[in-house]
Amino acid sequence: MPEQVIIEKELSYLIMQVAFEVHNELGPGYPESIYEEAMNRELARRGVQLERQKVVEVFFKGEKIGSFQLDNIANGKIILEYKAVSEIARIHKQQALSYLKATGLQLAIVINFGAERAQSSRVVNTKGKAKLPLDLLRPRNILSDLE
């Protein structure tokens, strides 16, 4: 059986490590903007380049129909989408999938700080077609990602 290739493994690991530290320090209960700022500061301290609140335009049949803002793009490679909800829902993963389609990037990580333990879900875009992870209905616990 071929070994599974994990896209942006080192950067993903660093991001999840920082997310765990942020959640461990702050705990659940703050608005999303508080966690985003903590992530921004700690990722920057660790040398990660961030595009904050990047505006992305959406086109339909070649015509601009609107735009949206991404929370962050790390090192120009990974979309970071932050949540402060009870758990990561399917719509959050669908949203990340749409962001991947619109940007052409390969990886988005949805990170939730609102639960008792930090949660993350990776959404991967392969061959120009974004797909949701197999654990679509079940958010992962960041602790299990770090083990």
C-alpha positions in Angstrom: 0.0 0.0 0.0 1.5 3.4 -1.0 2.4 5.9 1.7 -0.1 8.7 2.0 1.4 12.1 1.2 0.3 14.8 3.6 0.3 18.2 1.9 2.3 20.9 3.7 3.0 18.5 6.6 5.6 20.6 8.5 3.6 23.8 8.2 0.4 22.1 9.1 2.0 20.6 12.2 3.3 24.0 13.3 -0.1 25.6 12.8 -1.8 22.9 14.8 0.8 23.1 17.5 0.2 26.9 17.8 -3.6 26.4 17.8 -3.3 24.0 20.7 -1.1 26.5 22.6 -3.6 29.3 22.0 -6.5 27.2 23.1 -4.6 25.9 26.1 -3.8 29.4 27.2 -7.1 31.1 26.4 -9.7 28.3 26.7 -13.1 28.4 25.0 -15.5 31.3 25.2 -13.9 34.3 23.4 -15.0 35.7 20.1 -13.3 34.3 17.0 -11.3 37.6 16.6 -9.5 37.0 19.9 -8.2 33.6 18.8 -7.4 35.0 15.3 -5.2 37.7 16.8 -3.5 35.2 19.2 -2.8 32.9 16.2 -1.5 35.8 14.1 0.9 36.9 16.8 2.3 33.4 17.6 2.6 32.3 14.0 4.4 35.5 13.2 6.8 34.9 16.1 7.6 31.5 14.6 8.3 32.9 11.2 5.1 32.2 9.4 4.1 34.8 6.8 0.4 35.6 7.0 -1.9 37.3 4.6 -4.6 38.6 6.9 -8.2 39.1 5.9 -7.3 38.6 2.3 -10.1 39.6 -0.1 -10.9 37.0 -2.8 -13.2 37.8 -5.7 -15.7 35.2 -7.0 -16.6 34.9 -10.7 -19.5 33.2 -12.4 -19.3 32.7 -16.2 -16.4 35.2 -16.3 -18.3 37.9 -14.4 -17.4 39.1 -10.9 -20.4 38.4 -8.7 -18.9 39.2 -5.3 -16.0 38.8 -2.9 -15.3 37.4 0.5 -12.5 37.6 3.1 -10.3 34.7 4.2 -9.2 34.8 7.9 -5.5 34.0 6.9 -3.3 32.4 4.4 -0.1 31.0 5.9 3.1 31.2 3.8 0.9 31.6 0.7 0.0 27.9 0.9 -2.6 27.1 3.6 -6.0 28.8 4.2 -6.6 29.1 7.9 -10.2 29.5 8.8 -11.0 30.1 12.5 -14.2 29.3 14.4 -15.4 29.8 18.0 -18.4 27.4 18.0 -19.4 24.3 19.9 -18.0 22.1 17.1 -16.9 22.2 13.5 -20.0 21.7 11.3 -20.3 20.4 7.8 -21.0 24.0 6.6 -17.6 25.1 7.9 -15.9 22.5 5.8 -18.0 23.3 2.8 -17.0 27.0 3.2 -13.3 26.0 3.3 -13.9 23.9 0.1 -15.4 26.9 -1.7 -12.4 29.0 -0.6 -10.0 26.4 -2.1 -11.9 26.5 -5.3 -11.9 30.3 -5.5 -8.2 30.6 -4.7 -6.8 27.5 -6.4 -4.9 26.6 -3.2 -4.6 23.0 -2.1 -5.1 23.0 1.6 -7.4 24.7 4.2 -7.4 24.0 7.9 -10.5 24.9 9.8 -9.6 25.4 13.5 -12.3 25.6 16.2 -11.5 27.2 19.6 -15.0 27.2 21.0 -15.1 23.5 22.1 -13.7 22.1 25.3 -10.7 21.0 23.3 -9.3 22.6 20.2 -10.6 21.0 17.0 -9.2 21.0 13.4 -10.3 19.7 10.1 -8.2 19.6 6.9 -9.9 20.2 3.5 -7.7 19.3 0.5 -7.9 20.4 -3.1 -6.3 17.9 -5.4 -6.1 18.2 -9.2 -8.1 21.4 -9.2 -11.1 19.8 -7.5 -11.6 20.4 -3.8 -12.8 17.5 -1.7 -13.9 17.2 1.9 -12.0 15.0 4.3 -13.3 11.5 5.1 -14.1 12.6 8.6 -16.6 15.1 7.2 -19.2 14.7 10.0 -16.7 14.3 12.9 -14.3 17.1 13.7 -10.8 15.9 14.8 -9.3 16.8 18.1 -6.0 18.6 17.7 -4.4 16.5 20.4 -4.8 13.4 18.2 -3.1 15.3 15.3 0.0 16.0 17.5 0.5 12.4 18.6 
